[in-house]
Amino acid sequence: MRRHLRVALGACGVAAVVYLVPVLAAYGFADVPARLLVGDPSEVAGLPYYIGVISNVGALAWGMGAAVALFAGWIAVRTHERATGRFLIATGAVTLLLVLDDLLQLHDGLFDTELGVPEEVAYAALGALFVAYAWRFRDHLWDPTNRGWVLVAVGLFAVSLVIDLAEPKIRGALVVEELAKFLGIAAWTAGMVTVSRDALIGEWNGASR
């Protein structure tokens, strides 16, 4: 019980730091009102409640997949499924970075607008990171068990990225771009959850023998 309490209090401490540091830094260095960071975006901007709802659902799905992969990987590396565990932890970490970039609009908000880093450069950096991850874990990603969902997800993300960079002046292009990304998130999350489930089932079966 005390251990669980310590974990809960530790989580509260980390959450307090995550909450207060950006709020105080933004107010102290850029005079950004706290309500702009802590308030609901639609309420702060005076927009309808449904603004960005599909994008938010996609971020939730991505975050769920990352959390499941990180948890399952943490369990697996402590036992006999170490290789799968490392793959899941890396996959969860990469996914967490992508969802933070998407949710906080880092590539075309902070980097492009505030820091002057072109969107193409930010995409190239993310692409290089993903290529390094894919090469390191190519045996897992190209395993017949995982190959299907990986190809579907990466293909859909590629379609979304091409449309985003090309910026075609075609009616409905944005809907197609976001649909491809949303479906890619669904495929990637489902794949991570499935691999995580198989790893945990393997752990339980191994422990029961």
ZAMAR-872358 format. One record per atom (N, C-alpha, C): x, y, z. Coordinates in pm, whole numbers, padded with zeros to 5 digits, always signed. Atoms other than C-alpha are relative to their C-alpha. Layout:
% residues N
XYZ...
//
This chain:
% residues 209
+00083-00121+00000+00000+00000+00000+00087+00126+00000-00088-00117-00005+00280+00243+00092+00073+00019-00132-00069-00008+00128+00460+00159-00229-00090+00064-00105+00095-00057+00096+00149+00238-00434-00021+00148+00026+00017-00140-00035+00108+00563-00244+00121+00082-00046-00120-00071+00044+00469+00660-00315-00001+00019-00151+00007-00012+00145+00418+00589-00683-00100+00109-00040+00102-00101+00031+00100+00800-00687+00051+00140+00030-00053-00132-00036+00270+01088-00507+00113+00041-00094-00106-00030+00097+00570+01062-00738-00058+00046-00132+00067-00040+00124+00338+01082-01038-00056+00142+00012+00052-00136-00023+00176+01392-00886+00113+00102-00008-00114-00091+00006+00519+01548-00846+00046+00026-00143-00038-00016+00141+00613+01483-01209-00104+00083-00074+00106-00075+00066+00275+01612-01324+00004+00148+00037-00009-00140-00043+00321+01929-01118+00111+00073-00075-00111-00061+00073+00656+01995-01285-00040+00024-00145+00044-00013+00139+00510+01929-01632-00100+00113-00015+00103-00105+00004+00224+02167-01550+00061+00138+00024-00043-00133-00044+00410+02451-01378+00115+00057-00082-00119-00052+00069+00738+02476-01571-00038+00075-00128+00034-00077+00121+00588+02568-01912-00088+00122+00028+00087-00113-00032+00323+02791-01753+00083+00117+00052-00082-00107-00057+00576+02989-01548+00100+00053-00101-00098-00044+00100+00833+02995-01830-00067+00088-00106+00070-00078+00104+00580+03118-02087-00040+00137+00052+00042-00128-00056+00452+03388-01854+00121+00088+00031-00115-00079-00040+00795+03493-01731+00083+00052-00117-00087-00039+00111+00979+03502-02065-00075+00059-00119+00073-00047+00118+00705+03570-02319-00130+00071+00036+00122-00068-00047+00428+03724-02108-00127-00063-00057+00117+00073+00049+00186+03454-02224-00092-00029+00118+00091+00026-00111-00122+03441-01998-00016-00149+00026+00008+00140-00037-00155+03115-01808-00123-00068-00060+00123+00060+00050-00511+03061-01931+00015-00052-00143-00019+00047+00137-00383+03018-02287+00066-00138-00003-00064+00129-00006-00182+02715-02178-00084-00104+00072+00072+00097-00082-00412+02555-01923-00148-00013-00037+00141+00004+00035-00753+02634-02071-00027-00090-00119+00041+00077+00117-00947+02429-02323+00011+00088-00124-00023-00086+00117-00848+02555-02672-00126+00062-00059+00122-00055+00059-01202+02592-02804-00062+00106+00089+00057-00098-00093-01312+02777-02492+00083+00128+00001-00088-00116-00001-01009+03008-02486-00015+00081-00128+00010-00068+00129-01046+03088-02858-00143+00041-00034+00138-00034+00029-01423+03120-02839-00055-00072-00121+00043+00079+00114-01475+02846-03096-00094-00111+00044+00090+00110-00035-01732+02562-03109+00076-00115+00067-00062+00107-00078-01663+02266-02878+00056-00112-00087-00041+00112+00084-01618+02027-03171+00123+00031-00087-00119-00036+00078-01316+02209-03318+00112-00101+00026-00113+00092-00011-01041+01955-03387-00032-00133+00065+00038+00121-00074-01239+01664-03242+00063-00125-00061-00058+00119+00064-01117+01409-03499+00150-00006+00025-00143-00006-00027-00758+01522-03456+00030-00042+00144-00019+00035-00141-00794+01490-03078-00021-00149+00024+00024+00144-00013-00936+01139-03108+00121-00078-00052-00120+00063+00054-00639+01044-03325+00116+00007+00098-00107-00015-00099-00399+01182-03064-00022-00094+00119+00031+00092-00111-00577+00983-02792+00035-00144-00039-00030+00136+00046-00547+00664-02999+00150-00023-00006-00146+00010+00008-00180+00727-03066+00060-00011+00140-00051+00003-00137-00116+00799-02699-00030-00131+00069+00036+00130-00059-00300+00484-02596+00094-00109-00048-00091+00099+00054-00089+00274-02829+00140+00013+00057-00133-00023-00056+00233+00434-02702+00006-00048+00145+00002+00041-00141+00133+00374-02338+00000-00151+00013+00006+00146-00004+00045+00010-02402+00135-00060-00037-00129+00054+00045+00371-00052-02591+00109+00022+00105-00101-00028-00102+00585+00116-02324-00018-00089+00122+00026+00085-00117+00416-00077-02044+00037-00145-00028-00031+00139+00035+00437-00412-02221+00150-00019-00020-00143+00009+00019+00797-00342-02320+00074-00001+00132-00062-00005-00133+00888-00256-01962-00010-00135+00070+00018+00134-00058+00745-00590-01848+00090-00101-00071-00071+00102+00078+00908-00786-02129+00151+00004+00021-00146-00008-00014+01265-00653-02084+00048-00051+00135-00037+00048-00133+01259-00762-01721-00005-00152+00009+00012+00145+00000+01200-01123-01822+00069-00058-00123-00070+00068+00109+01285-01356-02110-00032+00057-00138+00035-00059+00129+01123-01144-02388+00073+00133-00020-00075-00127+00000+01403-00885-02386+00003+00066-00138-00007-00058+00135+01433-00838-02763-00132+00065-00038+00132-00057+00028+01060-00786-02803-00026+00120+00089+00018-00112-00092+01062-00562-02498+00070+00126-00048-00073-00117+00052+01329-00334-02646-00070+00057-00123+00075-00045+00118+01132-00319-02971-00124+00080+00041+00122-00068-00044+00814-00222-02787+00032+00134+00066-00036-00126-00063+00988+00044-02578+00040+00103-00106-00040-00092+00107+01148+00197-02888-00121+00045-00082+00120-00034+00076+00818+00182-03076-00089+00096+00077+00079-00091-00083+00634+00343-02786+00061+00137+00008-00068-00130-00009+00897+00617-02757-00014+00079-00130+00015-00068+00129+00889+00697-03130-00143+00049-00018+00141-00038+00013+00510+00700-03124-00031+00118+00091+00023-00111-00092+00510+00929-02821+00054+00130-00057-00056-00119+00063+00737+01172-03003-00089+00050-00114+00086-00038+00113+00512+01167-03310-00132+00061+00048+00128-00053-00048+00195+01224-03108+00020+00137+00064-00028-00132-00056+00358+01514-02921+00017+00103-00111-00018-00090+00114+00462+01667-03253-00134+00035-00063+00130-00022+00063+00111+01624-03391-00093+00080+00091+00092-00064-00094-00076+01732-03078+00040+00145+00028-00048-00134-00035+00141+02034-02998+00041+00082-00123-00034-00070+00125+00201+02126-03365+00144+00052+00003-00139-00042-00013+00577+02134-03310+00064+00032-00134-00070-00017+00128+00682+02099-03675-00040+00127-00074+00041-00121+00072+00475+02388-03810-00044+00112+00095+00032-00103-00098+00421+02585-03488+00125+00051+00067-00119-00040-00074+00714+02599-03250+00123+00012-00089-00123+00000+00080+00989+02505-03495-00006+00100-00116+00010-00084+00120+00863+02688-03805-00025+00146+00037+00041-00137-00030+00694+02996-03660+00090+00068+00101-00074-00063-00109+00890+03057-03342+00151-00010-00016-00145+00022+00007+01235+02910-03410+00056+00018-00141-00046-00022+00136+01250+02964-03786+00053-00123-00070-00042+00125+00064+01313+02598-03867-00108-00039-00100+00101+00032+00101+01137+02518-04197-00069-00133+00029+00077+00122-00024+00865+02255-04185+00067-00120-00066-00065+00110+00071+01056+02046-04440+00118-00055+00080-00114+00044-00081+01361+02036-04211-00048-00082+00119+00056+00075-00113+01148+01924-03916-00047-00138-00045+00045+00129+00054+00991+01652-04131+00121-00089-00030-00120+00079+00032+01339+01544-04247+00063-00057+00126-00056+00047-00126+01459+01517-03887-00083-00117+00055+00087+00109-00045+01157+01307-03791+00018-00123-00089-00019+00111+00092+01207+01097-04103+00131-00074+00027-00129+00063-00030+01574+01035-04017-00008-00082+00127+00017+00074-00124+01477+00930-03667-00077-00130-00025+00080+00119+00028+01216+00690-03802+00081-00103-00080-00083+00092+00078+01462+00543-04054+00100-00071+00091-00094+00062-00094+01716+00484-03774-00071-00105+00085+00079+00096-00078+01446+00316-03565-00036-00122-00084+00041+00111+00087+01326+00106-03859+00118-00091-00032-00118+00082+00030+01680-00009-03941+00041-00083+00123-00040+00071-00122+01757-00099-03580-00093-00118+00029+00097+00104-00034+01438-00304-03543-00062-00061-00126+00052+00050+00128+01404-00420-03904-00047-00145+00010+00041+00140-00012+01383-00786-03799-00139-00012+00060+00134+00003-00060+01078-00714-03583-00104+00059-00096+00096-00067+00087+00913-00475-03827-00031-00082-00124+00019+00077+00122+00963-00707-04124-00036-00145+00029+00046+00133-00034+00862-01018-03935-00138-00023-00062+00131+00025+00063+00567-01186-04115-00119+00034+00089+00109-00032-00092+00357-01130-03804-00032+00149+00000+00018-00145-00011+00409-00753-03811+00000+00072-00133-00021-00068+00128+00481-00678-04175-00126+00066-00055+00124-00051+00059+00119-00628-04276-00042+00133+00059+00047-00124-00061+00017-00366-04023+00102+00112-00014-00104-00102+00018+00352-00186-04056-00013+00064-00138+00010-00053+00136+00316-00151-04434-00127+00084-00018+00125-00076+00012-00046-00037-04408+00013+00135+00069-00012-00125-00076+00030+00223-04141+00097+00096-00066-00101-00087+00061+00347+00359-04304-00049+00051-00135+00054-00044+00127+00176+00370-04643-00102+00112+00016+00101-00103-00025-00113+00573-04506+00065+00130+00048-00071-00119-00046+00123+00810-04324+00071+00069-00116-00069-00056+00116+00318+00857-04648-00097+00078-00088+00102-00071+00079+00000+00952-04835-00034+00133+00064+00032-00122-00073-00086+01205-04567+00112+00102-00009-00115-00089+00005+00265+01350-04567+00017+00063-00138-00015-00052+00137+00281+01386-04946-00103+00109-00027+00105-00101+00021-00050+01572-04953+00030+00126+00080-00031-00115-00086+00060+01795-04665+00110+00086-00060-00111-00075+00057+00387+01892-04834-00034+00060-00136+00036-00049+00133+00237+01929-05182-00100+00115+00005+00103-00104-00015-00051+02148-05058-00080+00020-00128+00076-00014+00125-00269+02079-05364-00123+00088+00019+00116-00089-00006-00534+02338-05438-00123-00073-00053+00113+00082+00042-00800+02072-05469-00098-00009+00116+00101+00007-00104-01125+02074-05281-00003-00141+00061+00004+00128-00070-01127+01800-05019+00136-00059+00027-00134+00055-00020-00748+01754-05016+00032-00013+00149-00026+00005-00144-00731+01835-04644-00072-00118+00065+00076+00113-00055-01002+01578-04568+00070-00132-00031-00071+00123+00039-00812+01309-04761+00129-00013+00080-00126+00002-00077-00485+01405-04589-00024-00046+00143+00027+00034-00139-00635+01384-04241-00060-00141+00014+00055+00137-00002-00827+01065-04326+00112-00102-00007-00112+00092+00012-00506+00894-04436+00078-00008+00130-00072-00001-00128-00333+01002-04114-00080-00071+00108+00085+00060-00101-00629+00893-03901-00001-00153-00014-00003+00144+00024-00638+00549-04062+00138-00059+00031-00134+00045-00034-00262+00522-04029+00019-00014+00150-00006+00008-00147-00289+00597-03657-00073-00124+00050+00078+00117-00041-00557+00329-03624+00079-00129-00025-00076+00121+00033-00341+00068-03801+00123-00014+00089-00121+00004-00084-00025+00160-03606-00034-00036+00145+00040+00027-00138-00205+00159-03271-00045-00145+00016+00045+00139-00006-00375-00173-03343+00117-00096-00004-00118+00085+00008-00040-00323-03439+00077-00002+00130-00073-00007-00127+00130-00201-03122-00073-00076+00110+00077+00069-00104-00151-00329-02902+00007-00151-00020-00007+00143+00029-00143-00668-03076+00135-00060+00039-00133+00048-00036+00233-00707-03038+00017+00000+00152-00008-00008-00146+00208-00595-02675-00078-00114+00065+00080+00110-00054-00069-00847-02607+00074-00132-00014-00071+00127+00022+00133-01131-02761+00120-00013+00093-00115+00005-00089+00438-01037-02556-00042-00031+00143+00046+00023-00137+00241-01029-02231-00056-00141+00016+00051+00137-00007+00064-01355-02310+00117-00098+00007-00118+00084-00008+00405-01510-02371+00061+00001+00138-00053-00010-00135+00517-01382-02033-00084-00082+00097+00089+00074-00091+00213-01523-01855+00013-00150-00019-00015+00144+00026+00248-01860-02027+00133-00052+00051-00130+00043-00049+00617-01872-01943+00004-00007+00151+00000-00002-00146+00552-01783-01581-00081-00114+00058+00087+00106-00052+00283-02050-01546+00061-00138-00013-00061+00134+00019+00512-02329-01663+00094-00033+00113
//
